[in-house]
Amino acid sequence: ALHDGRVRVVAHPPQAERFLARLEGVPRFACTIASTDTAEIPEISAAGETPEKRRYTAALDSEFLLYGSTLTLGEIPKNPLGPPSPVVITRAGLCTLGQQAVIVDAGTRILPRVPLLTLGGTPGRCITSGAALPHPFPGAFLATLAAAARQLADRAPWVILAESVPGGTTTALALLEALGHPARGRVSSSIPGGNHELKEKVVATALAAAALPPDAGGLQRAAAVGDPMQPAVALLALEISRSKPVVLGGGTQMAAVAALALRLHAEGIPGNPEHLALATTRWVMEDPSADLAGILHSLPRPVPAFAAGLDFSRSRLSNLRRYEEGLVKEGVGAGAAAFAAFWTAGIGHDALVAEIEELVHGLDA
């Protein structure tokens, strides 16, 4: 790995080195957006200033990612305490790679005004219902997913799969627990300290309502207590991994997707788990109120993980410096986009930070 701290290994160093050796050329970057009514629970998320504004987060992230400005509302999502959405990191990273993101809609309430790869999914109900998504998944949805995966893998040497789902760390906790991976106190959050007590209460209610039988399959478990992004990205990742390396762009939300992908592969869905890895930010890797490495080490086979060593402590912009307080850690594939900029484009740390500052400065101007 890069020895100047730009790319760090979070879990499974031998597999991580082998995975890095496979990465050549510029990746395709796809961000899957979805809505879950779980995000409406007061205090559950800081991915947007209010529950009402969180409904727009995925749409605004998508618009800014593609155009560098928003169309649906006149602002990008931000933490209630001021720091901007991590989409500013993602866009800066993709600009250095000369890449345009693909936005994949897995079931979103407010659609962004951008070209969409639409899977035909529906927004998720609150997981406390124990029946968050329709199950079984319609055959047409699964066929569309397979076609979308082939489209993303076509002519790309490797693929990054990211997400924008407010409330998604709570659904990640629910899915990990439903799959049998101990995750209480381990998932990261847009809220400092992790907000574990509220999340664990919500998840306990969800699992009790779902009353999953011991022989429930991976998709049945995801449908009961997950969000629409999770099965979509797990199935996209498996299909793409048959021919290309796949980086899951995100923190503990993507650890849950990795767990689901491994479960589905064990249940007979084709894919190549050796082609799967995860990339996130240093803020998730070092989060004292989470344990990404611990979750990954609980999985049945190694999924190597990387962190982009972004550091905003010396940024000239106070709202970026607040990232160092743990107010924003990850989202919209920020860590994976920075990882790709460092690893593939060889951009220096300070040069990428300067790109990000330009974007944020433009928002405030």
Secondary structure as the mmCIF struct_conf table of DSSP 4:
data_model
#
loop_
_struct_conf.conf_type_id
_struct_conf.id
_struct_conf.beg_label_comp_id
_struct_conf.beg_label_asym_id
_struct_conf.beg_label_seq_id
_struct_conf.end_label_comp_id
_struct_conf.end_label_asym_id
_struct_conf.end_label_seq_id
TURN_TY1_P TURN_TY1_P1 HIS A 3 ASP A 4
BEND BEND1 GLY A 5 ARG A 6
STRN STRN1 VAL A 7 ALA A 11
HELX_RH_AL_P HELX_RH_AL_P1 PRO A 13 ARG A 22
BEND BEND2 GLY A 25 GLY A 25
HELX_LH_PP_P HELX_LH_PP_P1 VAL A 26 PRO A 27
STRN STRN2 ARG A 28 ALA A 34
STRN STRN3 THR A 36 THR A 36
HELX_RH_3T_P HELX_RH_3T_P1 ASP A 37 GLU A 40
BEND BEND3 ILE A 41 ILE A 41
TURN_TY1_P TURN_TY1_P2 PRO A 42 GLU A 43
BEND BEND4 ILE A 44 ILE A 44
BEND BEND5 ALA A 47 THR A 50
HELX_RH_AL_P HELX_RH_AL_P2 PRO A 51 ARG A 54
TURN_TY1_P TURN_TY1_P3 ARG A 55 TYR A 56
HELX_RH_AL_P HELX_RH_AL_P3 THR A 57 TYR A 67
BEND BEND6 GLY A 68 SER A 69
BEND BEND7 LEU A 71 GLU A 75
STRN STRN4 LYS A 78 LYS A 78
TURN_TY1_P TURN_TY1_P4 PRO A 80 LEU A 81
BEND BEND8 GLY A 82 GLY A 82
HELX_LH_PP_P HELX_LH_PP_P2 PRO A 83 PRO A 83
STRN STRN5 PRO A 84 PRO A 84
HELX_LH_PP_P HELX_LH_PP_P3 SER A 85 SER A 85
TURN_TY1_P TURN_TY1_P5 PRO A 86 PRO A 86
HELX_RH_AL_P HELX_RH_AL_P4 VAL A 87 LEU A 97
TURN_TY1_P TURN_TY1_P6 GLY A 98 GLY A 98
HELX_LH_PP_P HELX_LH_PP_P4 GLN A 100 ALA A 101
STRN STRN6 VAL A 102 GLY A 107
BEND BEND9 ARG A 109 ILE A 110
BEND BEND10 ARG A 113 VAL A 114
STRN STRN7 LEU A 117 THR A 118
HELX_LH_PP_P HELX_LH_PP_P5 PRO A 123 PRO A 123
STRN STRN8 GLY A 124 GLY A 124
HELX_LH_PP_P HELX_LH_PP_P6 ARG A 125 CYS A 126
HELX_RH_3T_P HELX_RH_3T_P2 ILE A 127 SER A 129
BEND BEND11 GLY A 130 GLY A 130
BEND BEND12 LEU A 133 LEU A 133
BEND BEND13 HIS A 135 PRO A 136
HELX_LH_PP_P HELX_LH_PP_P7 PHE A 137 PRO A 138
HELX_RH_AL_P HELX_RH_AL_P5 GLY A 139 ALA A 153
TURN_TY1_P TURN_TY1_P7 ASP A 154 ARG A 155
BEND BEND14 PRO A 157 TRP A 158
STRN STRN9 VAL A 159 SER A 164
TURN_TY1_P TURN_TY1_P8 PRO A 166 GLY A 167
HELX_RH_AL_P HELX_RH_AL_P6 GLY A 168 ALA A 178
TURN_TY1_P TURN_TY1_P9 LEU A 179 GLY A 180
TURN_TY1_P TURN_TY1_P10 ARG A 184 ARG A 186
BEND BEND15 SER A 190 ILE A 191
TURN_TY1_P TURN_TY1_P11 PRO A 192 ASN A 195
HELX_RH_AL_P HELX_RH_AL_P7 HIS A 196 ALA A 210
TURN_TY1_P TURN_TY1_P12 PRO A 214 ASP A 215
HELX_RH_AL_P HELX_RH_AL_P8 GLY A 218 VAL A 225
TURN_TY1_P TURN_TY1_P13 PRO A 228 PRO A 228
HELX_RH_AL_P HELX_RH_AL_P9 MET A 229 SER A 241
TURN_TY1_P TURN_TY1_P14 ARG A 242 SER A 243
BEND BEND16 LYS A 244 LYS A 244
STRN STRN10 VAL A 246 GLY A 249
BEND BEND17 GLY A 250 GLY A 251
HELX_RH_AL_P HELX_RH_AL_P10 THR A 252 ALA A 266
TURN_TY1_P TURN_TY1_P15 GLU A 267 GLY A 268
HELX_RH_3T_P HELX_RH_3T_P3 PRO A 273 HIS A 275
STRN STRN11 LEU A 276 THR A 281
HELX_RH_AL_P HELX_RH_AL_P11 ARG A 282 MET A 285
TURN_TY1_P TURN_TY1_P16 GLU A 286 GLU A 286
TURN_TY1_P TURN_TY1_P17 PRO A 288 SER A 289
HELX_RH_AL_P HELX_RH_AL_P12 LEU A 292 HIS A 297
TURN_TY1_P TURN_TY1_P18 SER A 298 SER A 298
BEND BEND18 LEU A 299 ARG A 301
STRN STRN12 ALA A 305 ALA A 308
TURN_TY1_P TURN_TY1_P19 SER A 313 ARG A 314
BEND BEND19 ARG A 316 ARG A 316
HELX_RH_AL_P HELX_RH_AL_P13 SER A 318 ARG A 321
HELX_RH_3T_P HELX_RH_3T_P4 ARG A 322 GLU A 325
TURN_TY1_P TURN_TY1_P20 GLY A 326 GLY A 326
BEND BEND20 LEU A 327 LEU A 327
TURN_TY1_P TURN_TY1_P21 VAL A 332 GLY A 333
HELX_RH_AL_P HELX_RH_AL_P14 ALA A 334 TRP A 343
TURN_TY1_P TURN_TY1_P22 THR A 344 THR A 344
BEND BEND21 ALA A 345 ALA A 345
HELX_RH_AL_P HELX_RH_AL_P15 HIS A 349 ASP A 364
#
